[in-house]
């Protein structure tokens, strides 16, 4: 049987929220089979649990934000995508996350620190079948027209692949790889995806800060690009780090559905909003998906049965 996974022991991290600039502490705890991933706002007089699911997403501007039932008036947790991407990359199904502020710490701007934290805590197999969401027919969402067109699509596939194409009006970004395809069954998540950092253009950062965003951003946790070059002294971690970070984000955004996917995901210029819209479109059609388990690991897609570093 292909089993669910959690961590063996609790682990903690302290950092700043990239948008809020607040110091944040999170504690990751093991969780029972079937729990899923649940954030708990422990800084409130009455702690509030926020289970991660598609309909708990209440905001997708600049990051993925959740609240109970997706109610924007309720307590929130922002910028969950990098941590969720790490969970997906290691096959973590069940996790309790105590957090003492409203934004997950950005750490180094990638998922690598969260991969390290999860692996340091140890990954444990649980005596319950791992549940996958298998896409049964194509689902697509589109937005804009002409040069502003963006789209995202899920199609049936015995495995989980992600294909992303970016297009930015910036010479420094355009000089790097614009398209990347990643197979989650390859065992290369930690090496090929996890270290890709979030990025921003200097002209956009100034505007966002005037609106109270990216207050915690710096070259320690993001790639910063002006009109012509990458400003970080160490340069890029990958030749195609920009598009790889978009795949990292997409992995986290799609993990919001609550199950690892069996599908081929493709996106052209998409982002958090389009990813959540795609999941909502999928779940709106009961004939478009099914929940499956693998009693015999040999029936699962290649690479899905290995323990950490897993995908």
C-alpha positions in Angstrom: 0.0 0.0 0.0 1.2 3.5 -0.8 0.9 5.2 2.6 0.3 8.7 3.9 3.2 10.7 5.4 3.8 13.1 8.2 6.9 14.2 10.1 8.4 12.3 13.0 9.0 15.2 15.4 8.2 18.8 15.7 10.5 21.5 14.2 10.5 25.3 14.3 11.6 28.2 12.2 11.8 32.0 12.8 11.9 34.5 10.0 10.1 37.5 8.5 7.0 37.8 6.3 8.1 39.1 2.9 5.0 41.4 2.7 4.4 42.3 6.3 8.0 42.6 7.4 6.9 41.0 10.7 9.0 38.5 12.7 7.2 35.2 12.6 7.7 31.9 14.3 6.2 28.7 13.0 6.2 25.2 14.6 5.6 22.2 12.4 4.0 19.2 14.2 3.2 15.6 13.2 -0.5 15.0 12.4 -2.8 12.0 12.3 -3.7 10.3 9.0 -6.5 12.1 7.2 -5.7 15.4 8.9 -4.3 17.2 5.9 -2.3 20.4 6.3 -3.8 22.7 8.9 -2.5 26.1 10.0 -3.3 27.3 13.6 -3.1 31.0 14.4 -1.7 30.7 18.0 -1.2 34.5 18.5 -5.0 35.1 18.8 -6.8 35.1 22.2 -8.7 32.1 20.9 -6.5 30.1 18.5 -8.0 29.6 15.1 -7.5 26.5 12.9 -7.4 27.0 9.1 -7.4 23.8 7.1 -5.8 24.1 3.7 -8.2 23.5 0.9 -9.2 25.1 -2.4 -12.1 27.0 -0.9 -10.1 28.3 2.1 -8.2 30.6 -0.4 -9.4 34.1 0.2 -6.8 36.2 -1.7 -4.3 35.5 -4.5 -2.7 38.9 -5.0 1.1 38.5 -4.8 0.7 35.3 -2.8 -1.8 32.6 -1.8 -3.7 33.5 1.4 -6.2 31.3 3.3 -8.8 31.9 6.0 -11.6 29.8 7.5 -14.0 29.1 4.7 -12.3 31.6 2.5 -13.9 34.4 4.5 -11.7 37.5 4.0 -13.1 38.9 7.3 -11.7 36.0 9.3 -8.1 35.4 10.5 -5.7 34.8 7.6 -2.4 33.1 6.9 -0.6 34.6 3.9 2.1 33.4 1.6 1.6 29.6 2.2 2.8 28.5 -1.3 6.6 27.9 -0.6 5.9 25.7 2.5 3.2 23.8 0.7 5.5 23.3 -2.3 8.1 21.7 0.1 5.4 19.5 1.5 4.4 18.3 -2.0 8.0 17.8 -2.9 8.5 15.5 0.0 5.1 13.8 -0.2 3.9 15.1 3.2 0.1 14.6 3.6 -0.5 15.5 7.2 0.9 18.4 9.1 -0.1 20.9 11.9 1.5 24.3 11.6 1.4 26.7 14.6 2.0 30.3 13.5 2.2 33.4 15.6 1.4 36.0 12.9 -0.6 36.2 9.7 2.2 35.4 7.2 4.5 32.4 6.7 8.2 33.4 7.0 9.8 33.7 3.6 13.2 32.5 4.9 15.6 32.5 1.9 12.7 33.1 -0.7 12.7 29.5 -1.9 11.3 26.2 -0.6 14.8 24.8 0.3 14.8 25.9 3.9 11.4 24.2 4.4 12.7 21.0 2.7 15.6 21.0 5.2 13.2 21.6 8.2 10.9 18.8 7.1 13.7 16.3 6.4 15.5 17.2 9.7 12.2 16.4 11.6 12.1 13.0 9.7 9.4 11.7 7.5 7.2 8.9 8.8 4.9 6.6 6.9 1.4 6.2 8.3 -0.9 3.2 8.3 -3.4 4.8 5.9 -3.6 4.8 2.1 -2.3 7.9 0.4 -5.1 9.6 -1.5 -4.4 11.1 -4.9 -6.7 13.4 -6.9 -6.7 12.0 -10.4 -7.8 14.3 -13.2 -10.1 12.4 -15.6 -10.7 15.0 -18.3 -9.1 18.3 -19.5 -9.9 21.4 -17.5 -8.6 24.9 -18.6 -9.0 28.5 -17.5 -8.0 31.6 -19.5 -7.7 35.2 -18.7 -7.1 38.3 -20.9 -6.5 38.6 -24.7 -3.6 39.2 -27.0 -0.4 40.1 -25.1 -2.2 40.0 -21.8 -3.4 36.4 -22.4 -2.6 33.9 -19.7 -3.9 30.3 -19.2 -3.5 27.2 -17.2 -4.6 23.6 -17.9 -4.9 20.2 -16.3 -5.1 17.0 -18.4 -5.2 13.3 -17.5 -1.8 11.8 -16.9 -0.5 8.7 -15.0 1.9 10.8 -12.9 2.4 14.5 -12.2 4.2 16.8 -14.5 4.3 20.6 -14.6 5.1 22.7 -17.6 5.5 26.5 -17.3 6.3 29.3 -19.7 7.0 32.9 -18.6 7.1 36.1 -20.6 8.4 39.3 -18.9 9.2 42.6 -20.5 12.6 42.6 -18.9 16.0 41.9 -20.7 17.5 40.3 -17.6 14.6 37.8 -17.2 14.3 37.2 -21.0 18.0 36.3 -21.2 17.3 33.2 -19.0 15.3 30.1 -19.7 11.6 30.9 -20.3 10.1 27.4 -20.4 10.6 24.4 -18.1 9.0 21.0 -17.6 9.3 19.1 -14.4 8.3 15.6 -13.5 7.3 15.1 -9.8 8.2 11.4 -10.1 11.8 12.2 -11.1 13.1 12.5 -7.5 14.7 15.8 -8.4 12.5 18.3 -6.6 15.1 19.2 -4.0 17.9 19.6 -6.5 16.0 21.2 -9.5 13.1 23.2 -8.0 13.3 23.8 -4.3 16.2 26.4 -4.4 14.5 28.7 -6.9 13.8 32.0 -5.2 11.0 34.5 -5.6 11.9 37.6 -7.6 10.9 41.2 -8.2 11.7 44.2 -10.4 13.0 47.3 -8.7 10.3 49.5 -10.3 7.5 47.2 -9.0 9.1 46.8 -5.6 8.9 50.6 -5.0 5.2 50.7 -6.0 4.4 47.7 -3.8 6.1 49.2 -0.8 4.1 52.3 -1.2 1.1 50.0 -0.8 2.4 48.3 2.3 3.7 45.2 0.5 7.1 43.5 0.3 8.1 45.3 3.5 10.2 42.3 4.5 11.8 41.7 1.1 15.5 42.0 0.6 18.3 40.4 -1.5 18.6 37.9 1.3 15.2 36.4 0.4 14.5 37.4 -3.2 16.1 38.0 -6.6 16.0 41.7 -7.4 16.2 42.8 -11.0 16.5 46.3 -12.5 15.9 47.1 -16.2 18.9 45.2 -17.3 20.5 42.9 -14.8 20.2 40.8 -11.6 21.4 42.9 -8.7 22.1 40.1 -6.3 25.9 39.8 -5.9 25.8 36.0 -6.1 23.7 36.0 -9.3 21.3 33.2 -10.0 21.2 29.7 -8.5 19.9 28.2 -11.8 20.2 29.5 -15.3 16.4 29.3 -15.5 15.7 30.3 -11.8 12.8 32.6 -12.7 10.7 30.0 -14.5 11.6 27.3 -11.9 10.3 29.6 -9.2 7.0 29.8 -11.0 6.9 26.0 -11.1 7.8 26.0 -7.3 4.8 28.3 -6.7 2.5 26.3 -8.9 3.4 23.1 -7.0 2.4 24.8 -3.7 -0.7 26.4 -5.2 -2.0 23.1 -6.6 -1.3 21.3 -3.3 -4.0 23.5 -1.8 -6.5 21.0 -3.2 -5.6 18.7 -0.3 -4.2 15.8 -2.3 -1.2 15.2 -4.6 -2.4 15.4 -8.2 -2.2 12.8 -11.0 -2.3 15.1 -14.0 -0.2 17.1 -16.4 -0.3 20.8 -15.5 0.6 23.4 -18.1 0.6 27.2 -17.6 1.4 30.2 -19.8 2.1 33.3 -17.8 -0.1 32.1 -14.9 0.1 32.8 -11.2 -1.6 32.3 -7.9 -5.0 33.6 -9.0 -5.1 31.5 -12.1 -4.0 28.4 -10.3 -6.7 28.7 -7.7 -9.3 29.4 -10.4 -8.1 26.2 -12.2 -8.6 24.1 -9.1 -12.1 25.6 -8.5 -13.0 24.8 -12.1 -11.8 21.2 -11.7 -13.8 20.7 -8.4 -16.9 22.2 -9.9 -17.2 19.2 -12.3 -17.6 15.9 -10.3 -16.9 14.0 -13.5 -13.5 15.7 -14.1 -11.7 14.0 -11.2 -11.7 11.1 -8.7 -9.9 10.2 -5.5 -7.7 7.1 -5.9 -5.3 5.0 -3.7 -2.8 2.4 -4.6 -3.1 -0.9 -2.6 -0.1 -2.2 -4.6 2.8 0.3 -4.9 3.7 -1.1 -8.3 0.5 0.3 -9.7 1.5 3.9 -8.7 3.4 6.1 -11.1 7.1 5.7 -11.1 8.9 7.5 -8.3 5.8 8.0 -6.1 6.5 5.2 -3.6 10.0 6.4 -2.5 10.5 7.9 0.9 12.4 11.3 1.4 13.8 12.9 -0.6 10.9 11.4 -2.6 9.8 13.6 -5.5 
